[in-house]
Amino acid sequence: MVEAGMESSQSIDPCTPSTTVGHPPTPECSAPPCTGAACDLVTVPTRQGLEAVDILRRGAGDAVGPVLHDDGCDTLGFVVPAGTAEGWDVPGSTCTQTDGRGLTLDPEPPVEGSDWLLPPGEADRATDPAVLRAALGEAARLIEAADNCR
């Protein structure tokens, strides 16, 4: 889902930082509206991403913004505010700076070979990075617990 010319930040650190996990969004720290020219994209494996979408949708308010999936069903991409990639450090995920290149919030998917799981019309705001970080952490713990029960 990443196009050439985009910069990415990927974390391989096995420990999720505790600085934002579990902290709810506040009015001064909530995700701003996302325009087609000012969004980054957090990409995660599909299983973790779907768990995170469920977690976010069960939360209060509009916690999840537009979400992309690839046609191979390997990854989900969460639209987040521009600048998120600079400090993104969640293990197992990648955050791509789009600088407005290749990511638009039109009904048509912005990247060839992808489609909207949650289209912009149903979710007009970018997902708050702190809320997404917490949901991805919770999703990883749920998946690990489920896998260990086998």
ABEGO torsion letter per residue (X at the ends): XBBBGBBBBBBABABBBAAABGBBBBAAABBBBBBAABBBBBBBBAAAAAAAAAAAAABBEBABBBBBBBAAGABBBBBBBBGAAAABABBGBBBBBAGGBGBBBBABBABBGBBBABBAAABABBBBAAAAAAAAAAAAAAAAAAAAAX
